[in-house]
Every structure is written in C-alpha cells, then in structure tokens.
Amino acid sequence: MIEKLVVYPTFDCNMRCSYCFYKKNSKKYLSLSAFKKAFKKFIAISKNPSVVFLGGEPLLNKKCFMKFIGEIKRKRNDLPITIFTNGTLFDKKTINFLTKNNIKIIISID
C-alpha cells in the first residue's frame, strides 16, 4: 500500500553546495496541474496518506508550494505534511503559513 507521496517541486537549490548532486541549476518546477493529478490518484489508493516535500529547495517557488498545500487542505485537511528545507528562504509570511497549516519542518544544516 502506498502511504507517502514524495513531491519534488523543483530540483533547483539556492545553496549550490559543491558536494550536492542537486547543484545542477535546474529551473524546472512542478506545475499545479501535474501536482493535482498526482495527488488525486494518490488519495484514491492510499489508506493512511501523508505528503513530503523535498528538493532541491522546495521553497524556491513559494507561491506554487502554497497552492500545493491549499489543494491538499481542500481534499484532506487532516493529512500530515512534511517539508525538508535548508531554511534560508524563511520569512515571517512563510513561517506563519507553515505553522497555520501544521506542516512539519525539517531543516538540513550543511
């Protein structure tokens, strides 16, 4: 049974660490329509779903990330959500958004 949807909003990252395989400057971003399609299929087959956002840096496209969260909350408000981030793109609005939506935050320290 599939219980975790791992979402890569982008493989791009703002850190460019020399040892990281994501350092290739990928400017491709997951679209909202592609996310909706995958999420709909995932919810249909999962009994105990959760969503994890990874990257590169998932917050490079905050506007789209926030729309992804909005879509999740509209369909399943109780669904656990986690984001792995380097934490460099946090601002007050982003922190409030993550807190308000009960998103678990994991910060990598490189």
KOLDODREN-990331 format. One record per atom (N, C-alpha, C, O): residue in three letters; z negated, y, x. Coordinates in pm, whole numbers, plus 50000, padded with zeros to 5 digits. Each point is the difference from the previous one (the first is absolute). Last residue first. Example, Ala and Ser with C-alpha at 12.3 -4.5 7.8 and 13.67 -1.06 7.14 Angstrom:
% KOLDODREN-990331
+-----+-------+-------+-------+
|   r |     w |     v |     u |
+-----+-------+-------+-------+
| Ser | 49292 | 49775 | 51285 |
| Ser | 49994 | 50119 | 50082 |
| Ser | 49927 | 50109 | 49923 |
| Ser | 49983 | 50111 | 50051 |
| Ala | 50024 | 49317 | 49978 |
| Ala | 50000 | 50119 | 49911 |
| Ala | 50000 | 50120 | 50090 |
| Ala | 49934 | 49998 | 50104 |
+-----+-------+-------+-------+
***
This chain:
% KOLDODREN-990331
+-----+-------+-------+-------+
|   r |     w |     v |     u |
+-----+-------+-------+-------+
| Asp | 49365 | 52220 | 52387 |
| Asp | 50080 | 49955 | 50115 |
| Asp | 49978 | 50088 | 50120 |
| Asp | 50060 | 49977 | 50105 |
| Ile | 49737 | 49873 | 49386 |
| Ile | 49971 | 50093 | 50110 |
| Ile | 50070 | 49946 | 50124 |
| Ile | 49960 | 49899 | 50058 |
| Ser | 50082 | 50055 | 49369 |
| Ser | 50017 | 49940 | 50133 |
| Ser | 49972 | 50106 | 50105 |
| Ser | 50043 | 50114 | 49987 |
| Ile | 49784 | 49829 | 49485 |
| Ile | 50058 | 50087 | 50101 |
| Ile | 50007 | 49927 | 50133 |
| Ile | 49900 | 49947 | 50049 |
| Ile | 50062 | 49959 | 49390 |
| Ile | 49975 | 49938 | 50130 |
| Ile | 50073 | 50086 | 50103 |
| Ile | 50123 | 50015 | 49993 |
| Ile | 49702 | 50021 | 49458 |
| Ile | 50069 | 50059 | 50115 |
| Ile | 49959 | 49927 | 50127 |
| Ile | 49881 | 49986 | 50029 |
| Lys | 50144 | 49948 | 49394 |
| Lys | 49930 | 49963 | 50123 |
| Lys | 50083 | 50050 | 50119 |
| Lys | 50121 | 49977 | 50006 |
| Ile | 49871 | 50231 | 49488 |
| Ile | 50082 | 49930 | 50099 |
| Ile | 49919 | 49976 | 50125 |
| Ile | 49943 | 50092 | 50058 |
| Asn | 49986 | 50137 | 49477 |
| Asn | 49922 | 49886 | 50050 |
| Asn | 50081 | 49914 | 50098 |
| Asn | 50001 | 49877 | 49989 |
| Asn | 50107 | 50558 | 49788 |
| Asn | 50070 | 49878 | 49959 |
| Asn | 49937 | 49873 | 50057 |
| Asn | 50058 | 49891 | 49990 |
| Lys | 49768 | 50544 | 50113 |
| Lys | 50013 | 49999 | 49855 |
| Lys | 50060 | 49870 | 49950 |
| Lys | 49963 | 49950 | 49893 |
| Thr | 50022 | 50126 | 50575 |
| Thr | 49866 | 49978 | 49944 |
| Thr | 50007 | 49986 | 49848 |
| Thr | 49942 | 49907 | 49944 |
| Leu | 50453 | 50209 | 50285 |
| Leu | 49961 | 49863 | 50034 |
| Leu | 49865 | 49965 | 49939 |
| Leu | 49982 | 49889 | 49948 |
| Phe | 50167 | 50555 | 50001 |
| Phe | 50088 | 49908 | 49927 |
| Phe | 49958 | 49855 | 50025 |
| Phe | 49988 | 49922 | 49905 |
| Asn | 49797 | 50417 | 50341 |
| Asn | 49958 | 50004 | 49859 |
| Asn | 50081 | 49901 | 49917 |
| Asn | 49946 | 49931 | 49914 |
| Ile | 50182 | 50125 | 50532 |
| Ile | 49870 | 49932 | 49994 |
| Ile | 49949 | 49997 | 49856 |
| Ile | 49950 | 49897 | 49954 |
| Thr | 50442 | 50348 | 50127 |
| Thr | 50024 | 49856 | 50018 |
| Thr | 49870 | 49922 | 49989 |
| Thr | 49996 | 49896 | 49933 |
| Lys | 49980 | 50577 | 50053 |
| Lys | 50071 | 49949 | 49882 |
| Lys | 50019 | 49848 | 50009 |
| Lys | 49979 | 49929 | 49902 |
| Lys | 49839 | 50301 | 50472 |
| Lys | 49905 | 49994 | 49888 |
| Lys | 50065 | 49940 | 49876 |
| Lys | 49939 | 49919 | 49931 |
| Asp | 50275 | 49918 | 50508 |
| Asp | 49960 | 50136 | 49966 |
| Asp | 49911 | 49986 | 49876 |
| Asp | 49983 | 49889 | 49948 |
| Phe | 50263 | 49763 | 50450 |
| Phe | 49904 | 50032 | 49894 |
| Phe | 49983 | 50150 | 49987 |
| Phe | 49991 | 50073 | 50100 |
| Leu | 50277 | 49657 | 50221 |
| Leu | 50065 | 50082 | 49897 |
| Leu | 49908 | 50032 | 49883 |
| Leu | 50045 | 50047 | 49895 |
| Thr | 49845 | 49670 | 50492 |
| Thr | 50037 | 50132 | 50052 |
| Thr | 50060 | 50092 | 49894 |
| Thr | 50009 | 50121 | 50022 |
| Gly | 49839 | 49392 | 49959 |
| Gly | 49908 | 50106 | 49959 |
| Gly | 50038 | 50140 | 50042 |
| Gly | 49930 | 50095 | 49967 |
| Asn | 50277 | 49442 | 50057 |
| Asn | 49941 | 50049 | 50124 |
| Asn | 49908 | 50120 | 49973 |
| Asn | 49932 | 50048 | 50091 |
| Thr | 50157 | 49530 | 49558 |
| Thr | 50054 | 50128 | 50046 |
| Thr | 49939 | 50037 | 50135 |
| Thr | 49894 | 49950 | 50038 |
| Phe | 50139 | 49672 | 49517 |
| Phe | 49976 | 50002 | 50145 |
| Phe | 50070 | 50124 | 50052 |
| Phe | 50120 | 50016 | 49979 |
| Ile | 49694 | 49848 | 49506 |
| Ile | 50098 | 50064 | 50087 |
| Ile | 49952 | 49989 | 50145 |
| Ile | 49884 | 50029 | 50031 |
| Thr | 50033 | 49721 | 49443 |
| Thr | 49955 | 50031 | 50136 |
| Thr | 50113 | 50069 | 50074 |
| Thr | 50117 | 49967 | 49982 |
| Ile | 49704 | 49875 | 49481 |
| Ile | 50104 | 50058 | 50086 |
| Ile | 49937 | 50035 | 50134 |
| Ile | 49891 | 50057 | 50006 |
| Pro | 50013 | 49641 | 49493 |
| Pro | 49954 | 50048 | 50131 |
| Pro | 50118 | 50046 | 50087 |
| Pro | 50103 | 49933 | 50009 |
| Leu | 49872 | 50075 | 49436 |
| Leu | 50055 | 49926 | 50114 |
| Leu | 49950 | 50057 | 50133 |
| Leu | 50008 | 50121 | 50022 |
| Asp | 49926 | 50027 | 49500 |
| Asp | 49892 | 49930 | 50069 |
| Asp | 50045 | 49931 | 50129 |
| Asp | 49917 | 49939 | 50068 |
| Asn | 50380 | 50297 | 49621 |
| Asn | 49905 | 50095 | 50054 |
| Asn | 49889 | 49935 | 50084 |
| Asn | 49941 | 50065 | 50086 |
| Arg | 50567 | 49819 | 49761 |
| Arg | 49877 | 49924 | 50024 |
| Arg | 49898 | 50089 | 50068 |
| Arg | 49992 | 50003 | 50123 |
| Lys | 50428 | 50178 | 49713 |
| Lys | 50016 | 49859 | 49961 |
| Lys | 49869 | 49922 | 50006 |
| Lys | 49971 | 49919 | 49912 |
| Arg | 50051 | 50542 | 50218 |
| Arg | 50052 | 49994 | 49864 |
| Arg | 50006 | 49855 | 49950 |
| Arg | 49974 | 49973 | 49883 |
| Lys | 49906 | 50112 | 50568 |
| Lys | 49891 | 50035 | 49908 |
| Lys | 50046 | 49996 | 49854 |
| Lys | 49922 | 49964 | 49912 |
| Ile | 50400 | 49965 | 50432 |
| Ile | 49901 | 49891 | 49999 |
| Ile | 49893 | 50027 | 49895 |
| Ile | 49967 | 49913 | 49920 |
| Glu | 50341 | 50429 | 50156 |
| Glu | 50064 | 49888 | 49934 |
| Glu | 49904 | 49881 | 49989 |
| Glu | 49991 | 49936 | 49895 |
| Gly | 49870 | 50438 | 50353 |
| Gly | 50007 | 50033 | 49857 |
| Gly | 50061 | 49886 | 49920 |
| Gly | 49952 | 49969 | 49890 |
| Ile | 50050 | 49997 | 50577 |
| Ile | 49865 | 49980 | 49948 |
| Ile | 49997 | 50030 | 49850 |
| Ile | 49936 | 49927 | 49923 |
| Phe | 50463 | 50162 | 50299 |
| Phe | 49976 | 49856 | 50000 |
| Phe | 49864 | 49970 | 49938 |
| Phe | 49987 | 49911 | 49916 |
| Lys | 50116 | 50537 | 50159 |
| Lys | 50073 | 49947 | 49884 |
| Lys | 49984 | 49849 | 49990 |
| Lys | 49987 | 49946 | 49890 |
| Met | 49836 | 50268 | 50484 |
| Met | 49921 | 50035 | 49883 |
| Met | 50067 | 49953 | 49871 |
| Met | 49932 | 49962 | 49905 |
| Phe | 50304 | 49986 | 50498 |
| Phe | 49883 | 49913 | 50000 |
| Phe | 49915 | 50026 | 49876 |
| Phe | 49955 | 49906 | 49935 |
| Cys | 50403 | 50383 | 50146 |
| Cys | 50045 | 49871 | 49948 |
| Cys | 49884 | 49901 | 49995 |
| Cys | 49989 | 49923 | 49904 |
| Lys | 49918 | 50494 | 50282 |
| Lys | 50044 | 50021 | 49863 |
| Lys | 50042 | 49868 | 49936 |
| Lys | 49961 | 49970 | 49888 |
| Lys | 49924 | 50049 | 50577 |
| Lys | 49886 | 50001 | 49908 |
| Lys | 50043 | 50010 | 49855 |
| Lys | 49943 | 49935 | 49913 |
| Asn | 50266 | 49915 | 50550 |
| Asn | 50063 | 50049 | 49878 |
| Asn | 49894 | 49996 | 49889 |
| Asn | 50005 | 49916 | 49910 |
| Leu | 49849 | 49965 | 50506 |
| Leu | 50105 | 50092 | 50043 |
| Leu | 50077 | 50057 | 49881 |
| Leu | 50052 | 50111 | 50006 |
| Leu | 49579 | 49551 | 50000 |
| Leu | 49983 | 50136 | 49947 |
| Leu | 50104 | 50099 | 50050 |
| Leu | 49990 | 50119 | 49971 |
| Pro | 49976 | 49406 | 50167 |
| Pro | 50032 | 50011 | 49858 |
| Pro | 49993 | 50143 | 49945 |
| Pro | 50065 | 50030 | 49900 |
| Glu | 50050 | 49776 | 50597 |
| Glu | 49895 | 50082 | 49939 |
| Glu | 50035 | 50025 | 49854 |
| Glu | 50090 | 50079 | 49972 |
| Gly | 50084 | 49487 | 50300 |
| Gly | 49997 | 50138 | 50040 |
| Gly | 49876 | 50070 | 49941 |
| Gly | 49890 | 49945 | 49996 |
| Gly | 50035 | 49739 | 49765 |
| Gly | 50117 | 50069 | 50053 |
| Gly | 50022 | 49961 | 50143 |
| Gly | 49956 | 49895 | 50047 |
| Leu | 49762 | 49987 | 49438 |
| Leu | 50005 | 49999 | 50146 |
| Leu | 50117 | 50084 | 50046 |
| Leu | 50070 | 50061 | 49918 |
| Phe | 49613 | 49806 | 49612 |
| Phe | 50102 | 50086 | 50058 |
| Phe | 49985 | 50000 | 50152 |
| Phe | 49894 | 50031 | 50053 |
| Val | 49963 | 49626 | 49510 |
| Val | 49965 | 50054 | 50132 |
| Val | 50119 | 50082 | 50049 |
| Val | 50114 | 49954 | 49996 |
| Val | 49668 | 49809 | 49513 |
| Val | 50111 | 50064 | 50072 |
| Val | 49947 | 50058 | 50130 |
| Val | 49894 | 50062 | 50003 |
| Ser | 49982 | 49522 | 49601 |
| Ser | 49955 | 50116 | 50076 |
| Ser | 50120 | 50052 | 50078 |
| Ser | 50097 | 49928 | 50024 |
| Pro | 49776 | 49681 | 49539 |
| Pro | 50080 | 50083 | 50090 |
| Pro | 49921 | 50107 | 50075 |
| Pro | 49898 | 50051 | 49953 |
| Asn | 50068 | 49481 | 49774 |
| Asn | 49893 | 50083 | 50057 |
| Asn | 50062 | 50099 | 50100 |
| Asn | 49977 | 49988 | 50121 |
| Lys | 50307 | 49723 | 49632 |
| Lys | 49881 | 49988 | 49915 |
| Lys | 49888 | 50093 | 50045 |
| Lys | 49921 | 50046 | 49918 |
| Ser | 50653 | 49970 | 50126 |
| Ser | 49869 | 49997 | 50066 |
| Ser | 49885 | 49992 | 49900 |
| Ser | 50000 | 50070 | 49899 |
| Ile | 50487 | 49979 | 50007 |
| Ile | 49970 | 49867 | 50055 |
| Ile | 49860 | 49987 | 50060 |
| Ile | 49959 | 49889 | 50034 |
| Ala | 50226 | 50521 | 49761 |
| Ala | 50036 | 49892 | 49908 |
| Ala | 49958 | 49862 | 50051 |
| Ala | 49977 | 49910 | 49920 |
| Ile | 49976 | 50485 | 50347 |
| Ile | 49899 | 49996 | 49894 |
| Ile | 50027 | 49884 | 49904 |
| Ile | 49907 | 49938 | 49949 |
| Phe | 50416 | 50147 | 50390 |
| Phe | 49873 | 49955 | 50056 |
| Phe | 49894 | 49983 | 49892 |
| Phe | 49934 | 49896 | 49994 |
| Lys | 50482 | 50296 | 49893 |
| Lys | 50013 | 49856 | 50025 |
| Lys | 49869 | 49942 | 50050 |
| Lys | 49959 | 49891 | 49959 |
| Lys | 50056 | 50573 | 49988 |
| Lys | 50014 | 49936 | 49870 |
| Lys | 50009 | 49848 | 50015 |
| Lys | 49934 | 49926 | 49927 |
| Phe | 50071 | 50339 | 50463 |
| Phe | 49866 | 49996 | 49940 |
| Phe | 50004 | 49929 | 49864 |
| Phe | 49909 | 49923 | 49968 |
| Ala | 50500 | 50157 | 50262 |
| Ala | 49919 | 49898 | 50069 |
| Ala | 49863 | 49985 | 49933 |
| Ala | 49952 | 49888 | 49982 |
| Lys | 50327 | 50453 | 49850 |
| Lys | 50064 | 49870 | 49978 |
| Lys | 49915 | 49888 | 50063 |
| Lys | 49973 | 49899 | 49935 |
| Lys | 49901 | 50549 | 50145 |
| Lys | 49975 | 49961 | 49860 |
| Lys | 50054 | 49860 | 49971 |
| Lys | 49934 | 49920 | 49934 |
| Phe | 50161 | 50270 | 50490 |
| Phe | 49859 | 49964 | 49986 |
| Phe | 49971 | 49950 | 49859 |
| Phe | 49937 | 49896 | 49982 |
| Ala | 50487 | 50277 | 50102 |
| Ala | 49986 | 49869 | 50065 |
| Ala | 49855 | 49952 | 49990 |
| Ala | 49975 | 49882 | 49978 |
| Ser | 50116 | 50550 | 49860 |
| Ser | 50064 | 49899 | 49915 |
| Ser | 49989 | 49860 | 50060 |
| Ser | 49978 | 49904 | 49928 |
| Leu | 49863 | 50470 | 50318 |
| Leu | 49914 | 49972 | 49887 |
| Leu | 50061 | 49892 | 49912 |
| Leu | 49928 | 49914 | 49950 |
| Ser | 50200 | 50085 | 50570 |
| Ser | 50018 | 50086 | 49883 |
| Ser | 49905 | 49959 | 49888 |
| Ser | 49951 | 49887 | 49997 |
| Leu | 50008 | 50080 | 50558 |
| Leu | 50010 | 49922 | 49879 |
| Leu | 50013 | 50094 | 49881 |
| Leu | 49923 | 50096 | 49988 |
| Tyr | 50244 | 50042 | 50509 |
| Tyr | 49882 | 49998 | 49916 |
| Tyr | 50028 | 49918 | 49875 |
| Tyr | 50111 | 50001 | 49948 |
| Lys | 50084 | 50118 | 50595 |
| Lys | 50021 | 49937 | 49869 |
| Lys | 49868 | 49994 | 49925 |
| Lys | 49896 | 49966 | 50056 |
| Lys | 50202 | 50191 | 50405 |
| Lys | 49986 | 50101 | 49895 |
| Lys | 50028 | 49943 | 49861 |
| Lys | 50023 | 50075 | 49905 |
| Ser | 49820 | 49757 | 50618 |
| Ser | 50068 | 49959 | 49877 |
| Ser | 49973 | 50103 | 49891 |
| Ser | 49885 | 50021 | 49960 |
| Asn | 50053 | 49920 | 50587 |
| Asn | 49997 | 50107 | 49901 |
| Asn | 50082 | 49965 | 49875 |
| Asn | 50114 | 50043 | 49988 |
| Lys | 49617 | 49645 | 50368 |
| Lys | 50139 | 50035 | 49973 |
| Lys | 50004 | 50091 | 49878 |
| Lys | 49958 | 49960 | 49892 |
| Lys | 49636 | 49839 | 50253 |
| Lys | 50033 | 50129 | 50061 |
| Lys | 50146 | 50041 | 49983 |
| Lys | 50036 | 50115 | 50023 |
| Tyr | 49691 | 49478 | 49846 |
| Tyr | 50048 | 50092 | 49897 |
| Tyr | 50049 | 50132 | 50060 |
| Tyr | 50041 | 50089 | 49925 |
| Phe | 49749 | 49554 | 50329 |
| Phe | 50138 | 49965 | 49967 |
| Phe | 50056 | 50086 | 49888 |
| Phe | 50120 | 49992 | 49972 |
| Cys | 49494 | 50138 | 50410 |
| Cys | 50021 | 49958 | 49861 |
| Cys | 50147 | 49970 | 49972 |
| Cys | 50088 | 50075 | 50042 |
| Tyr | 49696 | 50108 | 50370 |
| Tyr | 49987 | 49855 | 49987 |
| Tyr | 50039 | 49947 | 49863 |
| Tyr | 50008 | 49879 | 49981 |
| Ser | 49983 | 50596 | 50140 |
| Ser | 50095 | 49931 | 50088 |
| Ser | 49999 | 49849 | 49982 |
| Ser | 50102 | 49935 | 50025 |
| Cys | 49794 | 50435 | 49587 |
| Cys | 49926 | 49933 | 50107 |
| Cys | 50096 | 49912 | 50081 |
| Cys | 50082 | 49928 | 49943 |
| Arg | 49978 | 50415 | 49667 |
| Arg | 50091 | 49958 | 50108 |
| Arg | 49925 | 49939 | 50119 |
| Arg | 50032 | 50030 | 50115 |
| Met | 49841 | 50203 | 49430 |
| Met | 49926 | 49990 | 50126 |
| Met | 50087 | 49964 | 50121 |
| Met | 49977 | 50051 | 50110 |
| Asn | 50136 | 49989 | 49399 |
| Asn | 49989 | 50130 | 50066 |
| Asn | 49933 | 49993 | 50137 |
| Asn | 49991 | 50102 | 50068 |
| Cys | 50326 | 49527 | 49642 |
| Cys | 49861 | 50039 | 50031 |
| Cys | 50002 | 50131 | 50077 |
| Cys | 50093 | 50029 | 50076 |
| Asp | 50233 | 49593 | 49595 |
| Asp | 49988 | 50118 | 50085 |
| Asp | 49852 | 50030 | 50022 |
| Asp | 49915 | 49970 | 49916 |
| Phe | 50272 | 49699 | 49791 |
| Phe | 49961 | 49947 | 50130 |
| Phe | 49985 | 50114 | 50101 |
| Phe | 49965 | 49977 | 50115 |
| Thr | 49956 | 50025 | 49327 |
| Thr | 50089 | 50033 | 50111 |
| Thr | 49953 | 49925 | 50124 |
| Thr | 49883 | 49962 | 50010 |
| Pro | 49933 | 49937 | 49568 |
| Pro | 50074 | 50118 | 49954 |
| Pro | 50100 | 50049 | 50105 |
| Pro | 50104 | 50057 | 49966 |
| Tyr | 49681 | 49460 | 49939 |
| Tyr | 50028 | 50084 | 50117 |
| Tyr | 50080 | 50121 | 49950 |
| Tyr | 50122 | 49993 | 49991 |
| Val | 49534 | 49608 | 49778 |
| Val | 50104 | 50102 | 49985 |
| Val | 50010 | 50080 | 50129 |
| Val | 49900 | 50049 | 50052 |
| Val | 49900 | 49463 | 49718 |
| Val | 49993 | 50084 | 50120 |
| Val | 50121 | 50093 | 49996 |
| Val | 50115 | 49955 | 49999 |
| Leu | 49591 | 49736 | 49634 |
| Leu | 50128 | 50065 | 50025 |
| Leu | 49981 | 50093 | 50119 |
| Leu | 49921 | 50094 | 49993 |
| Lys | 49806 | 49451 | 49813 |
| Lys | 49997 | 50126 | 50073 |
| Lys | 50143 | 50049 | 50021 |
| Lys | 50085 | 49929 | 50054 |
| Glu | 49803 | 49655 | 49726 |
| Glu | 49895 | 50089 | 49951 |
| Glu | 49998 | 50135 | 50070 |
| Glu | 49926 | 50089 | 49958 |
| Ile | 50367 | 49416 | 49923 |
| Ile | 50007 | 50127 | 50073 |
| Ile | 49897 | 50095 | 49940 |
| Ile | 50002 | 50028 | 49880 |
| Met | 50009 | 49414 | 50134 |
| Met | 50000 | 50119 | 49915 |
| Met | 50000 | 50124 | 50089 |
| Met | 49922 | 50010 | 50095 |
+-----+-------+-------+-------+
***
